[in-house]
């Protein structure tokens, strides 16, 4: 369970989070949506401890996380950009992450699923963007963490890899995990999300199901529902 109370964050004169209150007490796939600059990345990085809020609290399973670090072992995080060291090989990166975190053999099934075995001895700087993203997915799902945070995970993926990612998300959801995902692909959200949290100007404008959001905006699909929100606040 993740609980956020009265979270504020500003960078200089730019106020990014404006008193966020959020309770994530049920497993499932939760899409965090909003235009650029709405506070999505800052909210995620606050949960990860990568951004220190100016005010407010974040608890995970009723434990305060601000200023702590051990809780991160219970989170799998996939960043938007697969910005790995360019001069190390894929196999070396996997081994390094396993040494830093914990032993696992889940990486082998993911290597085969995403057809990464031919790339294990290649340096990351020589890989295509799509292949680096597959490596990014592997690193994110090779540990059995109860909380998974994915920032634009579909970037650069081919259709087959995207199907594999959807299957993995469905499997992790069935295990009772909480999965936070940011994406600009509304079709994906409509297909997989149990809940939508829409941020606007650092505040939560909507928190509920895709169906409820479409009903509230009187739109038949999520893309038009989001557009309607943005038009009403232009």
Buried (B, 14 or more C-beta within 10 A) or exposed (E): BBBBBEBBBBEEEEBBBBEBEBEBEEBBBBBBBBBEBBBBBBBBBBBBBEBEBEEBEBBBEEEEBEEEEEBBEEBBBBBBEBEBEEEBBBBBBBEEBBEEBEEEEEBEEBBEBBEBEEBBEBBBEEBEEBBBBBBBBBBBBBBEBBBBBBBBBBBBBEEEBBEBBBEBBEEBBEEEBBBBBBBBBBEBBBEBBBBBBBBBBBBBBBBEEBEBBBEEBEBEEBBBBBBBBEEEEE
